[in-house]
Amino acid sequence: MSGGADPLSVSLAPDALTLQWPDGPSSLAAAVLRANCRCAPCQSLRLRGETIEVDAGVSLVDAQPIGHYAVQLRFSDGHERGIYPWPYLRALGGAAAHSAGSLSWRADQQLARGASMDSRTR
Ligand SMILES: [Zn+2]
């Protein structure tokens, strides 16, 4: 019996963190991870009930393992103290898969790129 679910491997790309779990992979978009950042400033924003604004173009800069239980992520907007334990990442991955959160971020970026519908006005 396995006690905790640890990822078999973790790979970092600018737009996403991909984790290989014993029962399958999950990929978390940088914007999803950033929206769920657990650094002190973000935590205090949440405690005050404020919305955490995320730049859709935010990217992952670095990932440092914290012992055997977590990873610390650094983002392009300067947030670098968010520590993500494996169970937290696993929960985020499940939520993202169900709500297709990571997909909509990508779709937004593609829409922005091809947004030249101004010519349709009058
Ligand atoms: Zn943060």
Boltz pocket constraint, residues with backbone or C-beta under 6 A from the ligand:
constraints:
  - pocket:
      binder: B
      contacts: [[A, 34], [A, 37], [A, 38], [A, 39], [A, 40], [A, 41], [A, 42], [A, 43], [A, 79], [A, 80], [A, 82]]
      max_distance: 6.0
